[in-house]
Amino acid sequence: MKIYKYPKKDEWKSIITRPQKNQEQLFALVGQVLEQIKDKGDEAVREYELKFDKVSLDQLAVSPAEMEEAENLLDDELKKAIVNAHHNIEVFHEAQRFQGKKVQTMDGVVCWQKASPIQKVGLYIPGGTAPLFSTVLMLATPAKIAGCEEIVLCSPPDKQGKIHPAILYAAKVAGVSSIFKIGGVQAVGAMAYGTQSVPKVYKIFGPGNQFVMAAKQMVAMHEVAIDMPAGPSEVAVLADHSSNPVFVAADLLSQAEHGMDSQVLLVATDEKVLMEVKAETERQLKALPRIEMASASLENSRFVLVSDIQEAMQIINEYAPEHLILPVENYEKVAEMVVNAGSVFLGKYSCESAGDYASGTNHTLPTNGYAKAYSGVSLDSFIRKITFQELSAKGIQSIAQTVEVMAHNEQLNAHENAMALRRLEVQDENA
């Protein structure tokens, strides 16, 4: 970890810059795989499963027998935890239902919106370094609430050709339609283009490594929509004199263990607390099973000492973290200063783990600074809002002149004529 004490404002940019990768080489490799999936369908998917996941598959779809086997493999404690988390996620996202109302903008001119679900959605669930069954709940639950007709899930199998049983059980609880044993770029390609086995979807959701993220961005240019551009997971923590160094260190490490390219940022207003967090992070790190991964992540971490909370929040808003934890004094007031963040955790007891699993909020969030322009996944992510308008004869009388004058001055005469013809008919009817 790198420590910066009282950096000048012109140093902030270099401090909060994320690690960069060779994008040109990455996209070239991903493009080759996608092209093969598009041309050869299931055959190419099987070839890449053998190459990347080291498994030969006769069937890509998960069978009912495999679903039953997975449920029997899980202990009751984990199944209960999944059901409880699903309930909280469902409650939170149910409250986001859109209620459109008709608005009369002028006499006789009525406009409104209707929420319509995306019919076919694809969910990518990583299973390599960790089986992210929590992400199944985060994506499938709002998709089901939205009314998506087809919810397709892809996740990489192990060397025995099996998807982790917790992923399959979570998919059953959340209402997934069909599940396929496909990982990485080939999963994104299969859902984007459609194959003999995998249905083509209209929008793809889910996290993944740099290859998955590149694949999503590439198919989004021509084939499907995606939830958001994203990169490695990240957290920023603001600490002051009142912060508990043990809790702060635990929060930093819970993010660092996601992957070697994950990033953690600590911004502190108290040097003593900063150094205590550093020591505590090093102590807790030694006890982690994923110590190598977390250690690699911490090499990209930054510990920044600043003068006050205002300066700290300026840096954090510029960084625009995926997760922001505020275990500080007067955290409600500090929270009002948040401008750019994916999800915010308030007070010393609100750890990121709660939001990652079971508080109810969604953990699929913008990373890499995209929180400046993107929201995290919500119920709205799975719907489209269609606008309607209805004009009566009175509406034509109210709005015709405005439309005709504007169309005429934009030199769009057919537009002008479409309104003028209706105006003349209304005038004749009223004559």
C-alpha positions as CSV (number, residue, x, y, z in Angstrom):
1,M,0.0,0.0,0.0
2,K,1.1,3.5,-0.8
3,I,0.8,6.3,1.8
4,Y,0.3,10.0,0.8
5,K,0.4,12.7,3.4
6,Y,-1.4,16.0,2.7
7,P,-1.1,15.8,-1.1
8,K,-1.6,19.0,-3.1
9,K,-4.6,19.2,-5.3
10,D,-2.5,18.7,-8.5
11,E,-1.4,15.3,-7.1
12,W,-4.9,14.0,-6.6
13,K,-5.3,12.7,-10.2
14,S,-2.3,10.4,-10.1
15,I,-3.3,9.2,-6.6
16,I,-6.8,8.1,-7.6
17,T,-6.0,6.8,-11.1
18,R,-6.9,3.1,-11.5
19,P,-4.4,0.6,-12.9
20,Q,-4.5,0.5,-16.7
21,K,-4.2,-2.6,-19.0
22,N,-3.3,-3.0,-22.6
23,Q,-6.8,-2.5,-24.1
24,E,-5.8,-3.0,-27.7
25,Q,-4.4,-6.5,-27.1
26,L,-7.3,-7.4,-24.9
27,F,-10.0,-6.4,-27.4
28,A,-8.2,-8.1,-30.2
29,L,-8.2,-11.4,-28.3
30,V,-11.8,-11.1,-27.2
31,G,-12.9,-10.2,-30.7
32,Q,-11.6,-13.4,-32.1
33,V,-13.5,-15.5,-29.6
34,L,-16.7,-13.5,-30.2
35,E,-16.4,-14.0,-33.9
36,Q,-16.1,-17.8,-33.5
37,I,-19.2,-17.9,-31.2
38,K,-21.2,-15.9,-33.7
39,D,-20.2,-18.1,-36.7
40,K,-20.1,-21.6,-35.1
41,G,-22.5,-21.3,-32.1
42,D,-22.5,-24.3,-29.7
43,E,-19.5,-25.9,-31.4
44,A,-17.3,-22.9,-30.7
45,V,-18.7,-22.6,-27.1
46,R,-17.7,-26.2,-26.4
47,E,-14.3,-25.7,-27.9
48,Y,-13.6,-22.6,-25.7
49,E,-15.0,-24.4,-22.6
50,L,-12.4,-27.1,-23.2
51,K,-9.7,-24.5,-23.8
52,F,-10.5,-22.1,-20.9
53,D,-12.5,-24.0,-18.3
54,K,-10.7,-27.4,-19.1
55,V,-14.0,-29.3,-19.4
56,S,-15.6,-31.3,-22.2
57,L,-19.3,-30.8,-22.3
58,D,-21.9,-33.0,-24.1
59,Q,-24.7,-30.7,-23.0
60,L,-24.6,-27.0,-22.2
61,A,-27.9,-26.6,-20.4
62,V,-28.3,-27.5,-16.8
63,S,-30.8,-30.4,-16.4
64,P,-33.6,-30.7,-13.9
65,A,-31.7,-33.6,-12.3
66,E,-28.7,-31.3,-11.8
67,M,-30.9,-28.7,-10.2
68,E,-32.3,-31.3,-7.8
69,E,-28.8,-32.6,-7.0
70,A,-27.6,-29.1,-6.3
71,E,-30.4,-28.4,-3.8
72,N,-29.6,-31.7,-2.0
73,L,-25.9,-30.9,-1.7
74,L,-26.5,-27.6,0.2
75,D,-26.9,-27.6,3.9
76,D,-30.1,-26.0,5.4
77,E,-28.2,-23.1,6.9
78,L,-27.0,-21.9,3.6
79,K,-30.3,-22.4,1.9
80,K,-32.0,-20.4,4.7
81,A,-29.5,-17.6,4.2
82,I,-30.1,-17.5,0.5
83,V,-33.9,-17.4,1.0
84,N,-33.5,-14.6,3.6
85,A,-31.3,-12.5,1.4
86,H,-33.7,-13.0,-1.5
87,H,-36.6,-11.7,0.6
88,N,-34.7,-8.5,1.5
89,I,-33.6,-7.9,-2.1
90,E,-37.2,-8.5,-3.2
91,V,-38.7,-6.1,-0.7
92,F,-36.2,-3.3,-1.6
93,H,-36.7,-3.7,-5.4
94,E,-40.5,-4.1,-5.2
95,A,-40.6,-0.6,-3.7
96,Q,-39.0,0.7,-6.9
97,R,-42.1,-0.1,-9.1
98,F,-42.8,2.7,-11.5
99,Q,-46.2,4.4,-11.3
100,G,-46.8,6.5,-14.4
101,K,-49.5,9.2,-14.4
102,K,-51.2,11.0,-17.2
103,V,-50.3,14.7,-17.6
104,Q,-52.2,17.3,-19.5
105,T,-49.5,19.6,-21.0
106,M,-52.0,21.7,-22.8
107,D,-55.8,21.7,-23.2
108,G,-56.5,18.5,-25.1
109,V,-52.9,17.2,-25.1
110,V,-52.3,14.3,-22.7
111,C,-49.0,12.5,-22.3
112,W,-47.9,9.6,-20.1
113,Q,-45.3,6.8,-19.6
114,K,-45.7,3.0,-19.2
115,A,-43.1,0.7,-17.8
116,S,-42.6,-2.4,-20.0
117,P,-40.2,-5.2,-19.0
118,I,-37.3,-6.2,-21.2
119,Q,-38.5,-9.5,-22.6
120,K,-35.2,-11.4,-22.6
121,V,-32.3,-10.8,-20.3
122,G,-29.0,-12.6,-19.8
123,L,-27.2,-12.9,-16.5
124,Y,-23.5,-13.7,-16.3
125,I,-22.4,-15.1,-12.9
126,P,-18.7,-15.6,-12.3
127,G,-17.6,-18.9,-10.7
128,G,-13.9,-19.0,-11.1
129,T,-12.1,-17.4,-8.1
130,A,-15.4,-17.4,-6.1
131,P,-18.9,-18.8,-6.8
132,L,-20.9,-15.5,-6.7
133,F,-24.4,-17.0,-5.9
134,S,-25.2,-13.6,-4.3
135,T,-25.1,-12.0,-7.7
136,V,-27.7,-14.4,-9.0
137,L,-30.1,-13.0,-6.4
138,M,-29.1,-9.4,-7.2
139,L,-29.8,-9.8,-10.9
140,A,-32.6,-12.4,-11.2
141,T,-34.8,-11.0,-8.4
142,P,-35.4,-7.5,-10.0
143,A,-35.7,-9.2,-13.4
144,K,-38.5,-11.4,-12.1
145,I,-40.2,-8.4,-10.4
146,A,-40.0,-6.4,-13.6
147,G,-41.7,-9.2,-15.5
148,C,-39.0,-10.3,-17.8
149,E,-40.3,-13.2,-19.8
150,E,-37.0,-15.1,-20.2
151,I,-34.1,-14.9,-17.7
152,V,-31.1,-16.7,-19.1
153,L,-28.1,-17.4,-16.8
154,C,-24.6,-18.5,-17.8
155,S,-21.9,-19.5,-15.3
156,P,-18.6,-21.4,-15.8
157,P,-18.6,-25.1,-14.8
158,D,-15.9,-26.8,-12.8
159,K,-13.7,-29.6,-14.3
160,Q,-16.4,-32.1,-13.6
161,G,-18.9,-30.1,-15.8
162,K,-20.9,-28.8,-12.8
163,I,-21.9,-25.3,-11.7
164,H,-21.6,-24.6,-8.0
165,P,-24.7,-25.9,-6.3
166,A,-25.3,-22.5,-4.4
167,I,-25.5,-20.7,-7.8
168,L,-28.1,-23.2,-9.0
169,Y,-30.2,-23.0,-5.8
170,A,-30.1,-19.2,-5.9
171,A,-31.3,-19.3,-9.5
172,K,-34.2,-21.5,-8.5
173,V,-35.2,-19.3,-5.6
174,A,-35.0,-16.1,-7.8
175,G,-36.9,-17.6,-10.7
176,V,-34.3,-18.0,-13.5
177,S,-35.7,-19.6,-16.7
178,S,-32.7,-21.5,-18.0
179,I,-29.1,-22.1,-17.0
180,F,-26.1,-22.9,-19.1
181,K,-22.6,-24.2,-18.2
182,I,-20.7,-21.5,-20.1
183,G,-18.0,-19.1,-18.7
184,G,-16.1,-16.0,-19.8
185,V,-16.2,-14.4,-23.2
186,Q,-18.0,-17.4,-24.7
187,A,-20.9,-16.9,-22.3
188,V,-21.3,-13.2,-23.3
189,G,-21.1,-14.2,-27.0
190,A,-23.6,-17.0,-26.7
191,M,-26.2,-14.7,-25.0
192,A,-25.5,-11.8,-27.4
193,Y,-25.7,-13.8,-30.7
194,G,-27.7,-16.8,-29.7
195,T,-26.6,-20.4,-30.4
196,Q,-28.4,-23.7,-31.1
197,S,-28.8,-24.1,-27.3
198,V,-28.7,-20.5,-25.8
199,P,-31.4,-18.0,-26.6
200,K,-30.4,-14.6,-27.8
201,V,-31.2,-11.9,-25.2
202,Y,-31.8,-8.2,-25.4
203,K,-29.6,-7.1,-22.5
204,I,-26.7,-8.6,-20.6
205,F,-26.0,-8.1,-16.9
206,G,-23.3,-9.2,-14.5
207,P,-19.7,-8.7,-13.4
208,G,-16.6,-10.5,-14.5
209,N,-12.9,-10.2,-15.2
210,Q,-11.3,-8.0,-17.8
211,F,-12.2,-10.4,-20.6
212,V,-15.9,-10.5,-19.7
213,M,-16.0,-6.7,-19.4
214,A,-14.4,-6.3,-22.8
215,A,-16.8,-8.8,-24.4
216,K,-19.8,-7.0,-22.9
217,Q,-18.6,-3.7,-24.3
218,M,-17.9,-5.1,-27.7
219,V,-21.3,-6.8,-28.1
220,A,-23.0,-3.6,-26.9
221,M,-21.8,-1.8,-30.0
222,H,-23.9,-3.9,-32.3
223,E,-26.0,-6.7,-30.7
224,V,-27.4,-6.1,-27.2
225,A,-27.6,-3.6,-24.4
226,I,-25.5,-4.1,-21.2
227,D,-26.0,-3.0,-17.6
228,M,-23.0,-0.7,-17.5
229,P,-19.3,-0.5,-18.4
230,A,-17.3,-1.8,-15.5
231,G,-14.0,-2.9,-14.3
232,P,-12.4,-4.5,-11.2
233,S,-14.3,-4.0,-7.9
234,E,-13.3,-1.2,-5.5
235,V,-14.0,0.5,-2.2
236,A,-13.2,3.8,-0.6
237,V,-13.3,4.3,3.1
238,L,-13.3,7.7,4.9
239,A,-11.8,7.6,8.4
240,D,-11.6,10.2,11.1
241,H,-10.5,10.2,14.8
242,S,-13.6,8.3,15.8
243,S,-13.2,5.4,13.3
244,N,-12.5,1.9,14.5
245,P,-9.2,0.8,12.9
246,V,-10.1,-2.9,13.2
247,F,-13.4,-2.4,11.3
248,V,-11.8,-0.2,8.7
249,A,-9.1,-2.7,8.0
250,A,-11.6,-5.5,7.7
251,D,-13.6,-3.5,5.2
252,L,-10.5,-2.8,3.1
253,L,-9.6,-6.5,3.1
254,S,-13.1,-7.6,2.3
255,Q,-12.7,-5.7,-1.0
256,A,-9.1,-6.7,-1.6
257,E,-9.9,-10.4,-1.5
258,H,-12.3,-10.0,-4.6
259,G,-9.3,-10.2,-7.0
260,M,-5.8,-9.2,-7.7
261,D,-6.9,-6.2,-9.7
262,S,-9.4,-4.9,-7.0
263,Q,-8.5,-1.5,-5.5
264,V,-8.9,0.0,-2.1
265,L,-8.7,3.6,-1.1
266,L,-8.5,5.0,2.4
267,V,-8.8,8.7,3.0
268,A,-8.2,9.7,6.6
269,T,-8.2,13.0,8.5
270,D,-6.3,11.5,11.5
271,E,-2.7,10.3,11.1
272,K,-2.8,8.1,14.1
273,V,-5.9,6.3,12.9
274,L,-4.4,5.9,9.4
275,M,-1.3,4.2,10.8
276,E,-3.4,2.0,13.1
277,V,-5.5,0.9,10.1
278,K,-2.3,0.1,8.1
279,A,-1.0,-2.1,11.0
280,E,-4.3,-3.8,11.5
281,T,-4.7,-4.4,7.7
282,E,-1.3,-6.2,7.7
283,R,-2.3,-8.2,10.8
284,Q,-5.6,-9.3,9.5
285,L,-4.2,-10.1,6.1
286,K,-2.1,-12.9,7.5
287,A,-5.2,-14.9,8.6
288,L,-7.0,-14.7,5.2
289,P,-7.1,-17.9,3.1
290,R,-7.0,-15.7,-0.1
291,I,-3.9,-13.9,1.2
292,E,-2.1,-14.0,-2.2
293,M,-5.0,-12.3,-4.0
294,A,-5.6,-9.8,-1.3
295,S,-1.9,-9.0,-1.1
296,A,-1.7,-8.3,-4.8
297,S,-4.7,-6.1,-4.6
298,L,-3.2,-4.1,-1.7
299,E,-0.2,-3.3,-3.9
300,N,-2.6,-1.0,-5.8
301,S,-4.1,0.5,-2.6
302,R,-3.7,4.1,-1.5
303,F,-3.8,5.5,2.0
304,V,-4.3,9.3,1.9
305,L,-4.0,11.7,4.8
306,V,-5.8,15.0,4.4
307,S,-6.6,18.0,6.5
308,D,-10.3,17.8,7.0
309,I,-13.6,16.1,6.0
310,Q,-14.3,18.6,3.2
311,E,-11.0,17.9,1.4
312,A,-11.5,14.1,2.0
313,M,-14.9,14.2,0.3
314,Q,-13.6,16.3,-2.6
315,I,-11.0,13.5,-3.3
316,I,-13.6,10.7,-2.9
317,N,-16.1,12.4,-5.2
318,E,-13.4,12.8,-7.8
319,Y,-12.5,9.1,-7.4
320,A,-16.3,8.1,-7.7
321,P,-16.0,4.8,-5.9
322,E,-18.1,1.7,-6.5
323,H,-18.5,1.3,-2.7
324,L,-18.1,4.1,-0.2
325,I,-18.0,3.5,3.6
326,L,-18.4,6.4,6.0
327,P,-17.6,5.1,9.6
328,V,-17.1,8.7,10.8
329,E,-18.6,11.1,13.3
330,N,-21.7,12.9,12.1
331,Y,-21.9,10.5,9.1
332,E,-25.4,11.7,8.2
333,K,-24.1,15.2,7.6
334,V,-21.0,13.8,5.7
335,A,-23.4,11.7,3.6
336,E,-25.0,14.9,2.3
337,M,-21.6,15.7,0.7
338,V,-21.6,12.5,-1.4
339,V,-22.0,13.3,-5.1
340,N,-20.4,10.4,-6.9
341,A,-20.6,6.8,-5.6
342,G,-22.3,3.5,-6.4
343,S,-23.5,2.5,-3.0
344,V,-22.8,4.2,0.4
345,F,-22.5,2.6,3.8
346,L,-23.2,4.8,6.8
347,G,-21.7,4.5,10.3
348,K,-19.4,2.0,11.9
349,Y,-21.8,-1.0,11.7
350,S,-22.7,-0.7,8.0
351,C,-20.1,-2.9,6.4
352,E,-19.9,-3.4,2.7
353,S,-20.6,-7.1,3.3
354,A,-24.2,-6.3,4.3
355,G,-24.9,-4.7,0.9
356,D,-23.0,-7.4,-1.0
357,Y,-25.2,-10.1,0.4
358,A,-28.4,-9.3,2.2
359,S,-29.4,-5.8,3.3
360,G,-31.6,-5.5,0.1
361,T,-29.7,-3.0,-2.0
362,N,-28.1,-4.1,-5.2
363,H,-24.4,-4.9,-5.3
364,T,-24.1,-4.7,-9.1
365,L,-22.5,-1.2,-9.3
366,P,-20.5,1.1,-11.5
367,T,-16.7,0.9,-11.1
368,N,-13.7,2.6,-12.6
369,G,-15.1,6.1,-12.0
370,Y,-18.4,5.4,-13.9
371,A,-20.3,6.3,-10.8
372,K,-20.0,9.8,-12.1
373,A,-22.5,9.0,-14.8
374,Y,-24.1,5.6,-14.1
375,S,-26.3,4.2,-11.4
376,G,-26.1,0.7,-10.0
377,V,-28.5,-2.0,-11.1
378,S,-32.1,-1.5,-10.0
379,L,-35.6,-2.4,-11.1
380,D,-35.4,0.3,-13.7
381,S,-32.5,-1.6,-15.3
382,F,-34.9,-4.3,-16.4
383,I,-37.6,-2.2,-17.8
384,R,-38.1,0.4,-20.6
385,K,-40.4,3.4,-20.2
386,I,-42.6,3.8,-23.3
387,T,-44.2,7.2,-23.8
388,F,-47.7,7.8,-25.0
389,Q,-49.6,10.9,-26.1
390,E,-53.1,11.5,-27.2
391,L,-54.4,14.7,-28.9
392,S,-58.1,15.6,-29.2
393,A,-59.5,18.1,-31.6
394,K,-59.2,20.6,-28.7
395,G,-55.5,19.6,-28.5
396,I,-55.0,20.3,-32.1
397,Q,-56.4,23.8,-31.6
398,S,-54.1,24.3,-28.6
399,I,-50.8,23.1,-30.1
400,A,-51.0,23.4,-33.9
401,Q,-49.5,26.8,-34.3
402,T,-46.5,26.0,-32.0
403,V,-45.7,22.8,-34.0
404,E,-46.2,24.3,-37.4
405,V,-44.0,27.3,-36.7
406,M,-41.2,25.1,-35.3
407,A,-41.4,22.6,-38.1
408,H,-41.4,25.4,-40.7
409,N,-38.3,27.0,-39.2
410,E,-36.5,23.7,-39.1
411,Q,-37.4,23.4,-42.8
412,L,-39.2,20.1,-42.2
413,N,-42.2,20.7,-44.3
414,A,-43.7,17.3,-44.1
415,H,-43.8,17.7,-40.3
416,E,-45.5,21.0,-40.8
417,N,-48.0,19.6,-43.2
418,A,-49.0,16.6,-40.9
419,M,-50.2,19.1,-38.3
420,A,-51.6,21.6,-40.7
421,L,-53.9,19.0,-42.3
422,R,-55.4,18.1,-39.0
423,R,-55.8,21.8,-38.0
424,L,-57.7,22.4,-41.2
425,E,-60.0,19.4,-40.6
426,V,-60.7,20.6,-37.0
427,Q,-61.5,24.1,-38.3
428,D,-63.9,22.7,-40.9
429,E,-65.7,20.6,-38.3
430,N,-66.1,23.6,-36.1
431,A,-67.2,25.9,-38.9
